[in-house]
Amino acid sequence: MKTRKGIPFVLFLSVLVIGGCFLLQGAAGDTRVYVTNSGKKYHRENCSSLRRSKIEVSLLDAVKSGYGPCTSCKPPVLDEGEARTAVEQSPTAFYRVNIAALEGSAAADPGRMLGAEVVSHVDGDTVRVRIPNPPEGLGTVETIRLIGVDTPETVHPRREVEFFGKEASDFTKQKLLGKQVNLAFDWDTRDKYGRLLAYIYTADGACFNAALIREGYGHAYTRFTFQFMDEFRALEQEARREKRGLWGNEQ
Ligand SMILES: [Zn+2]
């Protein structure tokens, strides 16, 4: 008798569980947004950015593929639970810190980042890395422009070396050259020069982009939006207040 009664109950439970999964899947899987052939933003159907190309995708797929919300048409965004799912399903190779709600750069997960070795050094905010097994879209050797930080110029062809440029360049060289690092990404994968835009995390799990600003080797560069904009601005304020590095009295 027990088993006969048990079967319908198990069936009933299965229906509940399967139904629940569909409900959870719901919103982000069903919401349709639109992307273009070349852009890195997703849009509402009527956005003027879609004049040239218009590809319909689910919101979840758009976010998993690294697209960020357009700032002019303000399309829907994932809620917190859905964002977590997107993070879990997106490939480690393109660990994008903008998908989940992170409190700050220290909350990023190095375990999901792309490993690389810094093979040469260009200046304070630019290095070259070797990526042992580059995912699709990346080369074995890439030039990385650090996101959200601008260090004084040292290699500009038409300008003099700026104040503290050499110090910033030396700091980056000393901390990164020859080191194994982890790379994390934000909305945009490359800049207009084709350089990879990344956060570099050192072996101790610290975000090197943030360290440069905190130690006064560079400004927070906020012309393009990025996940840790508020944090980096606050770090610059701190460095200015404490007169660190380029904010020192000798200037
Ligand atoms: Zn738009």
Boltz pocket constraint, residues with backbone or C-beta under 6 A from the ligand:
constraints:
  - pocket:
      binder: B
      contacts: [[A, 42], [A, 43], [A, 44], [A, 47], [A, 48], [A, 49], [A, 70], [A, 71], [A, 72], [A, 73], [A, 74]]
      max_distance: 6.0
